């Protein structure tokens, strides 16, 4: 169990935790929620011991391993697969030691532990995780240096998932995943065998992957049982009860104060008035939990244009070579709400750039309405803000003739108040930077708004505000997001980007979710039964090579242990060993012989298992040796 007891901690004099407590039982999956800036990431650093508590304590079982994604994997020539395998330091260390160990007792210990942690299936598990996070089979063998920082963050996530720590700490892991990767992670976490503590603002992830919510509010921690929607209902009921208590208290206070005001100067009632005054002073003030004010987004109203506002006929688009997308025949009207679906790398961002005018068509005809204005938001634009300037500087550059009061009003309409308006962008939170970029994207009242992962770094309240703003917005929306909750509330049309084409997806988001999970091998029980009835797929060349390698390693272990057994048997056959003064030595050699025999039994079991897997793979058409 992870115990958080009466902790206190401040940053620059601002208290984040004040006598906060919570207990997380072993094996539980808990989502951590709270407004941006309340200290969720700081809580993780306190749990890991990176920061020193001012008061209280955080304890976990002595043998428990903590793990989390702290930074991206560095660029190197090491393959993705080997990088992930190395993340499980215990496995890597034991595998290396197994190659050089000579003591029979230690060999037995190593073999037992390797079996306990399922070390021999390591490559298959690592590959499965990398595939689930969006890498192809071929990419798992490529060096880390071949991938951008965002993709290396996925490798870092794969590494910590592979190492399977006893307490897994994940801080907004879906921020660098697409919808497909987020859905795979959702399913993976639901079946994770140990404790998971997850900071997230993704409602669907919190509904499907965790069984409790740890809420950080008013410098306190409160653990709610159930997924996020249950937490939201329970908390709303608690707030309503508090508000009822406050109303009753105010009525009581007003009644007492009325008596005091009426009779304070009257001699016969003065003592009673004084008594009631003391009662008012002793009344403990009841406050509601600190409410996150709805930080609304105020999108300007665009002028209406005649439909369609954009069409493509036989358009192809790419980056100079072969087109990424081709034969595109699409139409967008001003009242459309379109979500782009498809695996990462299929061309969703390419399509977004084409529609926004940031990428020219290579062929075909693209027609835009004469006065069409397009707003475009993508995560890289947040990264391109001027860190040494204020939000006011950014807006002043775009609207040099507007009065400062009007510029401040625009910022306030996106939740950037007077203090944030004058703060350097480099000192703003991720959510505040996203708000500034959204303001810039919508400043010209566009009739078409293209949003590529707009919810990264936004807390749940801000996401709800964004949903409301997009619902009220009278322009067209093209949306790319891993947030299923946002997509389900905003989009009424789905386009699937796949195999170089873009086509309407006629089913709903839940059907798409089930399709993705089935394709990833995480379908429900009914789908699993159907899969069993299907003929097994022919193993890949890489799979066959891994199986044969495992058989060779198993055989080598057996040979090494058998050699040790023969040497020990020869030693035990020495008559001198059985003389009275050598009884102690005899016991030692007998114990070593027993340990080697035990190790042989385990190694033989692993060898037979590896052989069975190889024979099964060869029987369904695997590559011949």
N, C-alpha and C positions, 0 to 999 in steps of 0.2 A: 504493500500500500504506500502511496505517496501522501505524506502528511504535510500540510501547510498550516503552521500554528502561529497565530497572532503576529503576523509579519508586518513590519513597517519599513517604508523606503521612500526617499524623496530624491528628486532631481532638481538641482539649482534652487533649493528651498521650496519647491512645489511638491507636496506629498502625493504620491501615487497609490501607496498602500498604507492603511492605518489600522492596526490590530485586525488584519484580515486572516481568515482561516478557511480551510477546505480539506476534505479527505477524498482521495481518488483511489478506490480499491483496485487491486491488481487485476489486469485483464479487461478493465472497463475502457470504453471508448467515449471520450469527452470532447465536446466542442467548446472553445473559449470565444466568447463574444463580448462586445463592448464598443463604445464609440472610439473613433480614431483618437489617439493621444492619451487614452486612459491608462496604458501601461501593459498591454497584453504581451508585446515582445519583451519588455523588461521583465515580466514574470518568468518567461522562458529563461532569460539570462540568470535570474536568481535561482531557478531550479537547477541549472547547470553549474552553479557556483561561480559564474563569471563576475558577479557583482556581490558585494558584501552587504548583508542585511543590517539595518539600523536596529532592528528588534525582532524577536520571534525566531523561528527556525523552520527549515524545510528538510525533511528526512525521507529517505527511501531505503529499501532493503540493501544491505551492504553489497550483495552480489549482483544487484540490478545494473544492467548496462543502459545508459542513456544515449540516445542518438537523435540527430536532427540535421537538417540542411542548413549550414551556416554560410557557405559561399560556393560559387561555381567551381567546377573542376578546372584546374589550370590547363592551358593549351600545351600539349605534349605529343610525342610520337606513340604513346601507349594507346592501344586500341580501346574502344568503348567497353568491349567485353572484359578485357583484362583489368581495366580501371574499376569496373563494378566488382569483379571478383576480389580485387585487392582491398575493397572497402570493408570486407569481413576480415578484420585483422587476425582474429583467432583462427579461422579456417586457413588463411594463407600461412600463418606461422606453423600450424600443425602439419599442413601438407609439406612444407619445407623440411620440418624436423623429421617427418616420416621417411624422408629419403636418406637421412644420415644417421638415425638412431641405431644404437647397437645393443643397448640394455633391454633384455627381454621384458622386464616389468614396465619400462617406459614405453616400449612398443605396444604392449597390451593397452596401456592407458591411452596412448594416442589413437589406436584403432577404435577403442570404445567411444572416445569423445568424438571422433570423426563420424562414427555411425550415429551418435546422439544428435549431432547438428546437421545430419543429412548432407554431409560434405560432398558425397560422390555425385549428387544431382546438381551441384553448384552451377556448372556451365548452362545446363538446361534452364534452371531457375533464373539466372542472370539474363539469359537471352529472352525469356518470356517477359520479364519486367521491362527490358529495353523495348521490345516489340509493343508492349502495352502502352508505353509512353511515346510511341510514334516513330521509332526507328525501324528501318527495314532490316532484313537478315544480313544483307551485304554491308549496311552501314555499321552494324555492331562490330565488324572487323576492321573498320577504318580508324585512323588515329584521331584523338581528341582535337588536334590542331585543325582538322578539316571542318570543324563546326563552330558556329557563332556562340557568343556568350549565353544567349537564351537557351540554345540546345545543350550547352554544357551544364546549365542549371538542371536540365532534365537528367543528365548523366549523374549529377550529384544526388538528385532525388532517387534515382535507380540504385545508387550505391547504398544509401541508408536503408532503403526498403529491403535490399538483398541481405544486409548484415543483420536484420531482424533484431534490433535492440529490445530489451525488456520494457523500456519506456520510450516510445517514439514521439518526439516533439516536432510537429510540422507547422510552420508559420506561413499561411497563405500559399500553399503549394500549387494551387491552380492558376496563380498569376502568370506562370510561364508555360501553361498547358493550353491546348485547344480543347474544343468540346469533346472530341473523341478521347483525348488523354485524360480529361477530367472525369469522364464517365468510367473509364477503366480504373482510375484511382479510387473512385467511389466504391466500386465493387471490390477492389483489392483490400481496402481498409476495412470493409464490412466483415471480411473473413480473416483479418490479421490476428495471429494467435496471442498477442501480448497487449499491453496497455498502449493506447493511442491518445495523445492530447493534441488537439487540432485547432489552431487559430484560423478562422475562416469567416468571410462575409457571404459565402455562397449558400443560400438557403437550402437548395436541393441537396448539396453535399452534406449539410448538417442534418437534413431530414433522413437521409438514407444510410449514412455511415457511422453515426454516433448514437449512443443511448442516453446521453445526459448532456446538459449544457451548463458550463461554468461561466457565470455572468459577472463581469467586472464593472462595478458602478459605485459611485460615491466612496471610492477608495476601499471598498469591501468586496469580498468574493461570496457569491451565492450559487450553490449547486442545485440545479433543477433536474429531476428525472424526466426522461423522454427526449425525443428529437426536438428540433427547433420550433416547429409549429406548436407543439405541446407547451414548450417554454413560453412562447409568445402569448398563448391564451392564459397560462397560469400567471404570468407577470401582469397581464392586463387586468385580470381579476384582482390581483394583489394591489395594484395601483388604484382600482376603483374602490376597494375596501378602505384604503388609506384616505382617499378623498372623502369618503363618507365619514370617517372618523374626524377628519379635519373640519368638515361642515358642522358636525355635532359639537366639536370642541369650540368652534367659533360662536355657535349659538349659545352654548353654556357660558362662555367668556362674556359675550354681549349681555346676557341676562344678569350675570353677577355685576358687571360694570354699571349697568343701569341702576341696580339697587344702590351701589356705592355713590353714584352721581346724585341720586335722589335724596339719600338720607345721611350723607357724610356730615353735613352741617347741623343735623338735627340731634340734639343731645340724647334723646331716648333711643336713637338708632345708631349712634356713632360707633358703639362697640361692635354691633353687628356689621356695620359698613366696613370697619377696620378688619374684621375677621374675613369678610368676603374679598377684601383687597389682598390680604395675604394668600387667600386661596387662589386668586388669579395669578399671583406671582409664583406660586408653587406649581402651577399647571405646566406640564412638560409640553413643549411645542412639538406637534406632530408634523412631519414633512413627508411629502411623497418622494419616491425614488427620483433621482436626478433624471429628468426627461431629456432625451435628445430632441431638441427643437427640429421640426421638419425644415431641413435646409433646402428649400425649393430651388429649382433651376427655372429661371425666367427666360424662356426662348422667345425671341422677337417673332411677331406674326408676319409670315411671308405673303407677298402679293400672289393672288391666284392666277395661274396660267392655264391656257387651253390644253386639254389632253391630246396626245401624250406629251410628257415633258422630255422624254428621251426614248429613242429606239435604236436598235442595232439590226442590221440585215447582213447575214453571212460574214460577220466580223471575226477576224483573227487577231490575236494580240500576244506579244512576247517581249523579249529583251534583246532583239537583234538577230538571234538564231532561229531555230525552229520555234513555232508558236507554242505557248503554254496552253492557250485556249483557242479553239477554232469553231467556225460555223455557228457563231452566236447570233441568234435571232430573238431579241428580247424587247420588252416594252415596259416602261415605268410611267405610271400616272401619279399625280400629286397626292392622291389619298392612299398610296400603297404603303404597306408595312411589310418589308421583305427580310427574311433571315437567310443568310447564306450558310449552307451545310456542306460538309465534306472534310476529309482528313487533311491534316496539315501537309502542305506541299502540292495539293491538287490545283491551287490557283485562286483561292478566295481573295487573297490580298491583291493578286494581279487584276482580278475583275474589279475590285474596289478602286484601284488606281486608274483603270480604264474609264469607269463611270465618272470618276471625279476629274478627269482630264489630266491627271498626272502621268499618264502613259498613253501614247498615241496608238491607234489601231494599225496593224500591219496590212490588213486587207479588209474588204467589205465596206459597208457604209454605216457610220454612226451619226445620228441626227439629234441635236439638242434644240429645245425651244429657244427662241431668239433671246429672251431675257432671263434665261435660266441661271440661277445662282446656286452653286453647290458648296456645301460645307463638309469638311473632311476632318475626321479625328482618328488618329492612330497612335499607338503607344509610343512610337519613336518620336512623335511630335512633342510629347511630354518631355522626353529626354533632350529635345533640342531647344527648350526654353533657355533664355539667357539667365544664368544663375546669379550673375552679378547685378541684375536689375530687379526692380520691384514689379508686382502685377500692374501697378499704376503706370509705370514706364512702358510696359508692353502695350497697354490699351491706348496710351497717349500717342504712341508711334503710329497706331492704326487710325486714330481719330484725333489728329493734331488740332482741329478747330473746335472741338467740343470743350465745354466748360469743365473744370475739375470736378464740380459737384455732380455733373452728369456722368463722368467717367467713374466716380466712386459709386454712383447708383447702379451702374452696370455691374461692377464687381460685387456689390452687395446682393444683386439679383442672382448671383451664383455662389452665395455663401461665403464670400470673401469680404469680411467686414473692414472697419477702419484700420484695425491693427495689422491685418494681413495685407492690406493694400500698400502699406509702406514697408513691408518686410521683404528682404531679398529673397528671390525665388529659391536660391540654394538652401535657405533655412526653412522653407515651407515643407509640410508633410506631403507624402505621395498623393493623398486625396485632394489636398489644396492645389497641387500642380495640375492634377487632372481637371479640376474645376476651371482653372484658368485656361487650359487648352480647349475645353468645351465652350467656354465663352468666346474665345477667338474663332472657333469653328462656326459658331452661330451668329457672329456679330453682324453679318450682312443680311440677316433674315433669309437664309437660303430656302429655295423650294425643294431641294433634295439634300438630305443630310445622311452622310455615310459614316458609320461608326464602327471602328475596328477595335474590339475589346475595350469598350469605354468604362467598364466597371472595375478594372484593376485599381486597387488602392482605395476604392470607395467603400465606406462602411455600409451596413445593412440599411440604416436610415437614409443615407444618401442614395443608395440604389433604389429604394422605394420612391424617393423624390424624383429620380431620373425617369422611372417608369411613369409617374404621373405627368411629368413634363412632356414625355414623348407621346403619351395618350392625348394630351391637349394640343399638341403641335399639329398644325394643318398642312405641313409639307410631307413629302415622301421620305421614308426612312429605309436605308439598307443597312442591315445589322450583322456584324460578325461577333459572336460572343460564346464563351464557355459557360455562361450563366443561364441554365435552363429556366430558372424562374423568370428572368428578364425576357428571354425569348418567348416563353409561353404567354406572357401578359402583353407583349408589344406586337409580335409578328402575327400577321394573318395570311401570309403567303410564304412558302418555303421553296428555295431554289437549291438543288443539289449540284455541287461542283465536283465532277468526277470524270476521270479518263479524258481530260481535255475538252469536256462539254459542260454546258450548264442547262439544266432542264428542271421544270417544276417537279416538286416532290409532293405527290397527292395525298400521302398519309400525314398523320400528325406527329408531333415531337416525341410522344411516348413510343410510337411505333418505330421511329428512327432510333431512339435510345435502345429499345429491345434488339433492333437489327445490329447495332454496334456491339452490344454485349454478347450477342450470339456469335458474331464474327470473331470476337476476341476470346471466345471459349468460356464466357462467363454467363451463359444463359441459365434460365431457371430449370427446375427438375424435369419438367415436361420436355424442354428442348434437349436436355442431356439424354433422355431416353431415346428421343428421335435420332440423336447423333450416334448412339450405340448401334442402332439398326442400320446405319449407313456403312458402306465399306470403308475401312480405314485408308487414310491417305498414304501415298508412298513417301517414305522418309526422304528428307533431303540429303544431299551429299555431305553437308556439314554435320547433320545429325548422325549419319552413319560413321563419319570419321570420329566424332566424339564418343560413340558407343565402342568402337574398336579400341580407341585410346584407353578407355576405362577398363576394358578386358585385359589389355596389355599391362596396365598398371597393377591390376588385381593379380595377374599371374606373377609379376615381378615380386609383389609382396609375399605371395605364397612361397616362391622359391627361396626368398631371403629368410623367412621364418622356418622353413623346412631345414635349411642349412644350419640354422641355430639349434633346432631340435636335434639334428644328427650329432652336432658337436657336444651338446649336453648329454645325449644318450651315451656317447663314447666316454664322457667324463664319469657318468654314473656307473659305467661298466668296470671302472678301475677298482679292483679288490681292496686296495689300500684305503679307499674312501670309507670302507666299512669297519675299519679298526676302531677300538673303543675311544681312543683319543681324537678321532676325527668325526664323532657324531654331530658336532655343531656344524662342520663343513657340509656333511651329508644333508642336513636339514636345509641349508642355504641352496644347495644345488637342486634338491627336490623341489623347493619352492620356485626356483627359476624355471625348472622344467615344466611345472604346472602352469606357470604364467605364459610360457611360450605356447603350450598346447591350447590354452584358452584363446590366445591371440590367433592361432591357426584356425580355430573353429570360427571365429568372427571373420577372419580374412576369407575363409572358404565360403561362408555365407554371402559375403559381398561379391566374391568372384562368381558364384553361381547366379546371383541376381543379375550381374552384368552380362553373363553369357545368355541368360534367358531373354533379356532385353534385346541383345544383338540378334539372337536367333529369331525372335518375334519380328523384328524389323526386317530381317532378310526374307522372312516368309511372306511378307506383303510387298515385296518388290524393291527392297533396298538395293543400293549400289553394291555390286559384288566386290569382294576384297581384291 
